[in-house]
């Protein structure tokens, strides 16, 4: 079964791996714990495959994850081949992904859904409010102990 390369392909990355790409300009992680050199290609997917990939390989990983949207036409040192995997096909990037080929990066939540700016803001506010409440409680305990 041969399929054409989609206009956009997707790859789930750890935030740490993506940060390294920002420093080096090149992404070379194939999948969790495996490099391009070890695997021979970088695993990718169509958009409709992202949730299944997340559920099988990334759920419960315990690291912050991002979803990379890659424009195959912008790859400078790699080719994308759509290859059979079981009863389906997946795009595989044969070579490193240059930073300029990544057209969007969005955080993923614990369920594999994309995070919005609003949800990130709300989570940040909740953390700050929790810290503020803990500090106020500590001050109250100290004040009561001194009286």
Secondary structure, 3 states (H helix, E strand, C coil): CCCCCCCCEEEEEEHHHHHHHHHHCEECEEECCEEHHHHCCEECECHHHHHHHHHHHHCCCCCCEEEEEECHHHCCCCEEEEEEECCEEEEEEECCEEHHHEEEEEEECCCCCECCHHHHHHHHHHHHHHHHHHHHHHHHHHHHHHC
